[in-house]
Amino acid sequence: MSHVIQTQGPVSAPPTLIRPTSGWTSLQLGEVWRHRELLYFMMWRDVKVRYKQTLLGVSWAVLQPLMTMVVFTIFFDRLANVGSDGLPYPLFSFAGLLPWNFFAQAVGQSSASLVGSANLISKVYFPRLIIPISSVLIGFVDFAVGFVFLLGMMAYYRTWPSIATIVFVPLFILLAAGASLGVGLWLSALHVKYRDVRYVVPFFIQLWLFVTPVIYPASRVIGKLQSAGVPVWLYGLNPVAGAVEGFRWATVRSGAPPTSIVLTSLFVTIVLLVTGAFYFRRTERTFADIV
Amino acid sequence: MRTSSEEEKRAGLSVLRADNPAAAGHALASPARRAADSGGDIAILADRISKKYRIGVAQASYNTMRDAMTNLLLGPFRRARRRRTEDAEGMDAGGETFWALKDVSFELKRGEVVGIVGGNGAGKSTLLKILSRITEPTSGTAEIRGSVGSLLEVGAGFHGELTGRENIYLNGAILGMPKVEITRKFDEIVAFSEVDRFIDTPVKHYSSGMYVRLAFAVAAHLEPDILIVDEVLAVGDAAFQKKCLGKMGGVAKAGRTVIFVSHNMSALVNLCEHGLLLERGRAVAYGGIDEVVSRYLSTPDRDQSGFADLTNHRDRAPGMQPIARAIGLRGEAGSYRTVAYTGDDLVFEIHYDSGDVTLDLVQLFVCSFGGRRIFTVGTHHSPEFSSVLRGKGVVECTLRGVQLAEGDYTVAVAFGRHAPRHDMDYVENALAFRVEFKDFFGTGEGPLPHQGDVVQRSEWNVPSEALVAR
């Protein structure tokens, strides 16, 4: 029902065939594309509602990473002295928190998105993929606001953006978005079947933060890996590690790019996305019956 | 459109399109072949659609879900439970699955307006969900030619924080309207909804009537080739319902195909030309809406003895508590009866069990066989009645000298509270009875058929001959 055609004459469009599907089915991305207006409206609704209901509105997008940064600076820099590869720790941690928060929020939102839209799913047809996709995409609003703040911080610390910033920042944030959508597709589909997912996700994200180089520099882990004889690229198996490390490299730190980690992360992200999308489509047909 | 031949045999009823006699009597061939036969005339071609629900899977862990979702889940259970008590048909050996729909075949022409008739759990909603692609059939296919707009809920996706204007766009997009089309119809939608003054107010501040009007206004402006509508007319006040019915009638006249589900028989009769009767997941009859409705109203679920058990009645409104347990129509001798005479005293005895809930309002709605209400009586109209009902009991309602013309009637029964008004149970088509004409007027003559459902004594005088002569 993407096109509400106003025709009185014979319908020339190919008929829709409704039949049971089994096993793995095609992703039908064309169908998602035809519903892009709905995708836009759903994102627009979520953004609007979020900022309508909150007192501080869009400033939350800055306040949250800012306060986390302050806490991290006090505990991890001043007390634990985890290091920051020679950068001012506030700048170092903020540049890591920005992509990390984007990822964490997108995973949290998208994994709960299907169950949260149960009412729609059971009453209206549209490609269900739109729901987790829109909840990942709205994270870009917060990210954009935070990014402007990061640019301000960089100016304050006299760290000027380079060509790499302009070229690579979009790529690394896309990598973070891809990773969160991949994880989100799996979790949202599982959430419909197993309500435990709701309790697992926050906990799982919390743990994930510690295996991602947000608080500490990746160099500390890489050093340990190298001395143990483990190849460095293995660190990129955590797709967010590649995104965060790459983003930080592109914004606040010059020097050699973390190529091997990023490439591994890219590979893992693609695997997550493809398997997630197919798993989602495979389970999609039962959503309306069990959600 | 027609049911497959085996169903017709089972049903012993063969109601086929008069304009398509060639299609009569044989089961549907493959969709492709049939479609080729009929050219571009077909809107929907359903071939042996079946839907099986697995009960075990859904039972897992849903106690934390919101009401709406719980309902959705429990629907199949309730159906299953009923099914188990009524008969074992449709159940798998293990009893863990049941067929909400079984081998439903039909063919729907472009521009046809079809009402789907059936009790709770007959599979109406499941069929609509499959045709609107919300859920997949377990087996069978349906071919749909043209765009589909389905209206299984008014206000799907409405968000309380958003204004009326914003919700129009959002809901329109969800229902499949392109943005340009919404913009084009915006003023019309607002005018139809009658909420113009509040269009920039968040809908959480709307009264429920305004909310529903706005939601329906959006839906009513959908212009798909095929419109699928579920029971949505049950909402809103009477005047708005009428307006919606008018709008839907307009949709039908514009040559669109409409599939309409309702428990409201008079709405069905008014709107639809044809009807499809579903019974326990099977299509048992297809034909003119009048025939299908009267067949539905006279199927064995309705007790012919003048007494009906209402505990698991198929026409209990969704979300109601089963307070009304049984209803009987008593004659003068005290035994139950199904036939009364015009002018008789009709005594309805209504058995109830309200548990711990207190009630002070009982109503009876006397309807024509097509479902149109003729009159309503209630405890609040009786000055002597001041009881509060609680627990188990029987309440009697006497209609003194009933002024019904000859014909078939049904009663609906409702329980609730008077002030503030709150309905707790409502069962439509609770009991059917027949009224025959006796010499009500003392003239030996009665009203002719189609002269109305109500008889009324009247006095006629000619006050002054002179006046007339002038």
Chai-1 contact restraints between the chains, C-beta under 6 A:
chainA,res_idxA,chainB,res_idxB,connection_type,confidence,min_distance_angstrom,max_distance_angstrom,comment,restraint_id
A,M1,B,S147,contact,1.0,0.0,6.0,A-B,restraint_1
A,M1,B,V148,contact,1.0,0.0,6.0,A-B,restraint_2
A,M1,B,G149,contact,1.0,0.0,6.0,A-B,restraint_3
A,M1,B,G176,contact,1.0,0.0,6.0,A-B,restraint_4
A,S2,B,G176,contact,1.0,0.0,6.0,A-B,restraint_5
A,H3,B,S147,contact,1.0,0.0,6.0,A-B,restraint_6
A,V4,B,S147,contact,1.0,0.0,6.0,A-B,restraint_7
A,V4,B,G176,contact,1.0,0.0,6.0,A-B,restraint_8
A,V4,B,M177,contact,1.0,0.0,6.0,A-B,restraint_9
A,V4,B,E223,contact,1.0,0.0,6.0,A-B,restraint_10
A,V4,B,P224,contact,1.0,0.0,6.0,A-B,restraint_11
A,I5,B,S147,contact,1.0,0.0,6.0,A-B,restraint_12
A,Q6,B,E223,contact,1.0,0.0,6.0,A-B,restraint_13
A,Q8,B,G255,contact,1.0,0.0,6.0,A-B,restraint_14
A,P10,B,G40,contact,1.0,0.0,6.0,A-B,restraint_15
A,V11,B,R145,contact,1.0,0.0,6.0,A-B,restraint_16
A,V11,B,G146,contact,1.0,0.0,6.0,A-B,restraint_17
A,V11,B,D225,contact,1.0,0.0,6.0,A-B,restraint_18
A,P15,B,E143,contact,1.0,0.0,6.0,A-B,restraint_19
A,P15,B,I144,contact,1.0,0.0,6.0,A-B,restraint_20
A,P15,B,R145,contact,1.0,0.0,6.0,A-B,restraint_21
A,T16,B,I144,contact,1.0,0.0,6.0,A-B,restraint_22
A,L17,B,E143,contact,1.0,0.0,6.0,A-B,restraint_23
A,I18,B,A142,contact,1.0,0.0,6.0,A-B,restraint_24
A,R19,B,T141,contact,1.0,0.0,6.0,A-B,restraint_25
A,P20,B,E136,contact,1.0,0.0,6.0,A-B,restraint_26
A,P20,B,P137,contact,1.0,0.0,6.0,A-B,restraint_27
A,P20,B,T138,contact,1.0,0.0,6.0,A-B,restraint_28
A,P20,B,S139,contact,1.0,0.0,6.0,A-B,restraint_29
A,E37,B,A173,contact,1.0,0.0,6.0,A-B,restraint_30
A,E37,B,K179,contact,1.0,0.0,6.0,A-B,restraint_31
A,L38,B,A173,contact,1.0,0.0,6.0,A-B,restraint_32
A,F41,B,L170,contact,1.0,0.0,6.0,A-B,restraint_33
A,F41,B,A173,contact,1.0,0.0,6.0,A-B,restraint_34
A,R45,B,H159,contact,1.0,0.0,6.0,A-B,restraint_35
A,R45,B,L170,contact,1.0,0.0,6.0,A-B,restraint_36
A,V49,B,H159,contact,1.0,0.0,6.0,A-B,restraint_37
A,V49,B,E161,contact,1.0,0.0,6.0,A-B,restraint_38
A,K52,B,E161,contact,1.0,0.0,6.0,A-B,restraint_39
A,Q53,B,E161,contact,1.0,0.0,6.0,A-B,restraint_40
A,A118,B,M69,contact,1.0,0.0,6.0,A-B,restraint_41
A,N119,B,A68,contact,1.0,0.0,6.0,A-B,restraint_42
A,L120,B,A156,contact,1.0,0.0,6.0,A-B,restraint_43
A,L120,B,G157,contact,1.0,0.0,6.0,A-B,restraint_44
A,S122,B,L72,contact,1.0,0.0,6.0,A-B,restraint_45
A,K123,B,L152,contact,1.0,0.0,6.0,A-B,restraint_46
A,K123,B,E153,contact,1.0,0.0,6.0,A-B,restraint_47
A,K123,B,A156,contact,1.0,0.0,6.0,A-B,restraint_48
A,V124,B,A156,contact,1.0,0.0,6.0,A-B,restraint_49
A,V124,B,I174,contact,1.0,0.0,6.0,A-B,restraint_50
A,Y125,B,S132,contact,1.0,0.0,6.0,A-B,restraint_51
A,Y125,B,R133,contact,1.0,0.0,6.0,A-B,restraint_52
A,Y125,B,I134,contact,1.0,0.0,6.0,A-B,restraint_53
A,R195,B,S61,contact,1.0,0.0,6.0,A-B,restraint_54
A,R285,B,E136,contact,1.0,0.0,6.0,A-B,restraint_55
A,A288,B,I134,contact,1.0,0.0,6.0,A-B,restraint_56
A,A288,B,T135,contact,1.0,0.0,6.0,A-B,restraint_57
A,D289,B,T135,contact,1.0,0.0,6.0,A-B,restraint_58
A,I290,B,A58,contact,1.0,0.0,6.0,A-B,restraint_59
